[in-house]
Amino acid sequence: MSHENSPKKLIYMANQIGKFFAPQGHDKTVAGVANHLAKFWDPSMRKKIFHHLNEGGEGLDPPVKEAVQTLRAIKSDEADYFG
């Protein structure tokens, strides 16, 4: 596994995105992080952060963890829909 896609690096990156959106308030932070991950993260990166979340999500800031949960639910629904 490359260092760039290690769970520790992905957690750091996701939390940095959360810090960028934090001044906009909780709801916009959650939506902003989820949107950013959906648009700009490679599917393999999302898969790894989802796996980390399934393992408890240690290290993810609370709004970032919520964003990853939200995105995972959306992507799961899309997978069910598009098969």
Protein Blocks (a to p, Z undefined) as FASTA:
>chain_A
ZZklgmklmmmmmmmmmmmmmmnojklmmmmmmmmmmmmpcfklmmmmmmmmmnnopoia
fklmmmmmmmmmmmmmmmmmnZZ
